[in-house]
């Protein structure tokens, strides 16, 4: 998965930009990543992965586009660094002022601190589940109806206040597909910077396979045999937890 790298990761490193570093430009919902150069405008260091640091800022000539483009970065360390940098950049850009007194927030010791009341605001992480629904050796593969990502997906959703991850699995399955889940089996977790999430993966068996697309979030949901499952959508292999779970089920290990 995208986090499977062997180098150290440091958030908000106390470094200045040097050749080889990267600058992440965020504009609305779009982003662009470019090599640092002396003409770059740098706002803050975001993360350091191995020997490369990522900064929030801008380089002349950057053209923002979909954040999905970061999935195509060929270098594994740069790819994961870009995901972490995007998570932190979006958090910083949406927390510029103190929610208690309205004064500016400044970066200090891994958090944003109010210059007036000294309230500290830490990076926001949204827990969410990825659920592989199974029935008699088949996996329910879905596609989103209205998201930029058009590849194969699984049932998924954010945890609500007061809700366990297991309860989220059951609620999302019912809301999206009308299916009721029996036993749940935890699979793995993943930080996913594109959505600022910590993803928790589960497999769950259902008795009644009749699917009802109830809430309009999914374009389709098809029970798929292992031999008919699609390959990972990224050139570097199964980067996402979703792709890893699909690939796991496609192989013999997924059917033991």
NORTASUL-V262688 format. One record per pair of residues at least 12 apart in sequence whose C-alpha atoms are under 7 Angstrom apart, sorted by sequence separation. I is the first residue (numbers start at 1). J is the second residue. D is the distance in Angstrom with one decimal. If there is no record, write none. Layout:
BEGIN
i=I j=J d=D
i=I j=J d=D
END
This chain:
BEGIN
i=22 j=34 d=5.6
i=23 j=35 d=6.1
i=44 j=56 d=5.3
i=70 j=82 d=6.8
i=103 j=115 d=6.5
i=111 j=123 d=6.8
i=141 j=153 d=5.9
i=142 j=154 d=5.5
i=188 j=200 d=6.2
i=189 j=201 d=5.8
i=22 j=35 d=4.5
i=23 j=36 d=5.6
i=42 j=55 d=6.3
i=43 j=56 d=5.4
i=103 j=116 d=6.2
i=141 j=154 d=5.6
i=188 j=201 d=5.2
i=21 j=35 d=6.0
i=22 j=36 d=5.0
i=42 j=56 d=6.0
i=43 j=57 d=5.1
i=140 j=154 d=7.0
i=187 j=201 d=5.2
i=20 j=35 d=6.5
i=21 j=36 d=5.4
i=42 j=57 d=4.3
i=157 j=172 d=6.2
i=186 j=201 d=6.1
i=187 j=202 d=5.2
i=20 j=36 d=6.7
i=41 j=57 d=5.4
i=42 j=58 d=6.5
i=98 j=114 d=5.8
i=156 j=172 d=6.6
i=186 j=202 d=4.4
i=187 j=203 d=6.9
i=19 j=36 d=6.2
i=41 j=58 d=5.2
i=155 j=172 d=7.0
i=185 j=202 d=5.4
i=186 j=203 d=6.5
i=19 j=37 d=6.8
i=40 j=58 d=5.7
i=41 j=59 d=6.4
i=155 j=173 d=6.5
i=184 j=202 d=6.4
i=185 j=203 d=5.1
i=40 j=59 d=4.4
i=184 j=203 d=5.7
i=185 j=204 d=6.3
i=39 j=59 d=6.8
i=40 j=60 d=6.8
i=184 j=204 d=4.5
i=183 j=204 d=5.8
i=229 j=250 d=6.2
i=132 j=154 d=5.9
i=182 j=204 d=6.3
i=183 j=205 d=6.2
i=131 j=154 d=6.0
i=132 j=155 d=6.7
i=181 j=204 d=5.9
i=182 j=205 d=5.5
i=226 j=249 d=6.5
i=227 j=250 d=6.5
i=130 j=154 d=6.4
i=131 j=155 d=5.2
i=181 j=205 d=5.9
i=182 j=206 d=5.6
i=226 j=250 d=4.4
i=34 j=59 d=7.0
i=130 j=155 d=6.0
i=131 j=156 d=5.9
i=181 j=206 d=4.9
i=130 j=156 d=4.5
i=180 j=206 d=6.2
i=129 j=156 d=5.4
i=49 j=77 d=6.4
i=129 j=157 d=5.6
i=128 j=157 d=5.5
i=129 j=158 d=6.4
i=24 j=54 d=6.9
i=32 j=62 d=6.4
i=128 j=158 d=4.0
i=21 j=52 d=5.1
i=22 j=53 d=6.3
i=23 j=54 d=5.7
i=24 j=55 d=6.0
i=25 j=56 d=6.3
i=32 j=63 d=6.2
i=54 j=85 d=6.4
i=127 j=158 d=6.0
i=128 j=159 d=5.3
i=13 j=45 d=6.2
i=20 j=52 d=6.4
i=21 j=53 d=5.0
i=22 j=54 d=4.8
i=23 j=55 d=4.8
i=24 j=56 d=5.0
i=25 j=57 d=5.4
i=32 j=64 d=4.7
i=49 j=81 d=5.9
i=91 j=123 d=6.3
i=127 j=159 d=5.8
i=179 j=211 d=6.4
i=12 j=45 d=5.4
i=13 j=46 d=6.9
i=21 j=54 d=6.0
i=22 j=55 d=6.3
i=23 j=56 d=5.8
i=24 j=57 d=5.9
i=25 j=58 d=5.1
i=31 j=64 d=4.5
i=32 j=65 d=6.4
i=56 j=89 d=6.4
i=91 j=124 d=6.7
i=178 j=211 d=5.9
i=12 j=46 d=4.7
i=13 j=47 d=6.1
i=23 j=57 d=5.8
i=24 j=58 d=6.7
i=30 j=64 d=5.3
i=31 j=65 d=5.4
i=47 j=81 d=6.8
i=177 j=211 d=5.3
i=178 j=212 d=5.0
i=11 j=46 d=6.0
i=12 j=47 d=5.2
i=13 j=48 d=6.3
i=23 j=58 d=6.3
i=30 j=65 d=4.8
i=31 j=66 d=6.3
i=88 j=123 d=6.9
i=177 j=212 d=4.9
i=178 j=213 d=6.8
i=11 j=47 d=4.4
i=30 j=66 d=5.2
i=31 j=67 d=5.6
i=129 j=165 d=6.6
i=177 j=213 d=4.8
i=178 j=214 d=6.7
i=10 j=47 d=5.6
i=11 j=48 d=6.5
i=27 j=64 d=6.9
i=30 j=67 d=6.0
i=47 j=84 d=6.9
i=176 j=213 d=5.7
i=177 j=214 d=6.3
i=10 j=48 d=5.1
i=47 j=85 d=5.9
i=131 j=169 d=6.3
i=176 j=214 d=5.7
i=9 j=48 d=5.7
i=10 j=49 d=6.6
i=46 j=85 d=5.5
i=175 j=214 d=6.3
i=176 j=215 d=5.8
i=9 j=49 d=4.7
i=129 j=169 d=6.5
i=175 j=215 d=6.3
i=8 j=49 d=5.9
i=9 j=50 d=6.7
i=176 j=217 d=6.8
i=7 j=49 d=6.6
i=8 j=50 d=5.5
i=46 j=88 d=6.5
i=7 j=50 d=5.1
i=190 j=241 d=6.3
i=128 j=197 d=6.5
i=130 j=199 d=6.6
i=126 j=196 d=6.2
i=127 j=197 d=5.6
i=128 j=198 d=6.2
i=129 j=199 d=5.4
i=130 j=200 d=6.0
i=131 j=201 d=6.0
i=132 j=202 d=6.2
i=133 j=203 d=5.9
i=134 j=204 d=6.1
i=135 j=205 d=5.7
i=5 j=76 d=6.9
i=125 j=196 d=5.7
i=126 j=197 d=4.5
i=127 j=198 d=4.9
i=128 j=199 d=4.9
i=129 j=200 d=4.7
i=130 j=201 d=4.7
i=131 j=202 d=5.0
i=132 j=203 d=4.5
i=133 j=204 d=5.0
i=134 j=205 d=4.8
i=135 j=206 d=5.7
i=5 j=77 d=6.5
i=125 j=197 d=5.3
i=126 j=198 d=6.1
i=127 j=199 d=6.0
i=128 j=200 d=6.2
i=129 j=201 d=5.7
i=130 j=202 d=6.3
i=131 j=203 d=5.6
i=132 j=204 d=6.2
i=133 j=205 d=5.9
i=134 j=206 d=6.3
i=135 j=207 d=6.8
i=145 j=217 d=5.6
i=125 j=198 d=6.5
i=131 j=204 d=7.0
i=133 j=206 d=6.9
i=144 j=217 d=6.1
i=145 j=218 d=4.8
i=135 j=209 d=6.7
i=144 j=218 d=4.5
i=145 j=219 d=4.3
i=143 j=218 d=5.8
i=144 j=219 d=5.4
i=142 j=218 d=6.7
i=143 j=219 d=5.5
i=3 j=80 d=6.1
i=143 j=220 d=5.6
i=2 j=80 d=5.9
i=142 j=220 d=5.5
i=143 j=221 d=6.8
i=142 j=221 d=4.2
i=141 j=221 d=5.6
i=142 j=222 d=6.4
i=140 j=221 d=6.2
i=141 j=222 d=5.4
i=140 j=222 d=5.4
i=141 j=223 d=6.3
i=151 j=233 d=6.5
i=140 j=223 d=4.4
i=141 j=224 d=6.6
i=139 j=223 d=5.4
i=140 j=224 d=6.1
i=138 j=223 d=5.8
i=139 j=224 d=5.2
i=138 j=224 d=5.2
i=139 j=225 d=6.6
i=138 j=225 d=4.7
i=137 j=225 d=6.8
i=138 j=226 d=6.6
i=154 j=242 d=6.5
i=153 j=242 d=6.3
i=12 j=110 d=6.2
i=87 j=193 d=4.6
i=86 j=193 d=6.1
i=87 j=194 d=6.6
i=86 j=194 d=6.9
i=84 j=193 d=5.4
i=87 j=196 d=5.1
i=83 j=193 d=4.5
i=83 j=194 d=6.3
i=130 j=242 d=6.7
i=137 j=255 d=6.9
i=67 j=194 d=6.9
i=1 j=238 d=5.9
i=2 j=239 d=4.6
i=1 j=239 d=4.1
i=2 j=240 d=6.4
i=1 j=240 d=5.7
i=1 j=241 d=6.7
i=1 j=244 d=7.0
END
